[in-house]
């Protein structure tokens, strides 16, 4: 593969299936991908083709049946569940189809939550800057149900 220093993501021989025995379905089989830092790529395909499964594997949300996934040079397949969770929290950004916001927390609290889970003290100035960047300063104390779909997505 290409120079590790320029690669954001390297995948080789990735496979994943679901189910047991005769009902087992292979979703991904021998997937190879190399993405350079700063590149913009898209995962496209028909419904049920494995796009979400691939993204869940790349983020370490589920484990592969075989193959290797390297994110920024780190093999996430070799990390413990705890370590892959910490790695994902610090190095991987995801936007889910469903927003995965905690319904009882405000916009500000939902933004601070990943830092708290990582045992970091949220910096008020950093949270303020992020709220401003997302155009949510005036909505900081609103719970998700009080936000528009676009505001929840941001």
HELIX and SHEET records of a PDB file:
HELIX    1   1 UNK A    4  UNK A    6  5                                   3    
HELIX    2   2 UNK A   21  UNK A   23  5                                   3    
HELIX    3   3 UNK A   51  UNK A   58  1                                   8    
HELIX    4   4 UNK A   76  UNK A   78  5                                   3    
HELIX    5   5 UNK A   81  UNK A   91  1                                  11    
HELIX    6   6 UNK A  107  UNK A  117  1                                  11    
HELIX    7   7 UNK A  124  UNK A  133  1                                  10    
HELIX    8   8 UNK A  137  UNK A  139  5                                   3    
HELIX    9   9 UNK A  144  UNK A  146  5                                   3    
HELIX   10  10 UNK A  149  UNK A  153  1                                   5    
SHEET    1   A 4 UNK A  25  UNK A  36  0                                        
SHEET    2   A 4 UNK A   7  UNK A  18 -1                                        
SHEET    3   A 4 UNK A  66  UNK A  71 -1                                        
SHEET    4   A 4 UNK A  74  UNK A  75 -1                                        
END                                                                             
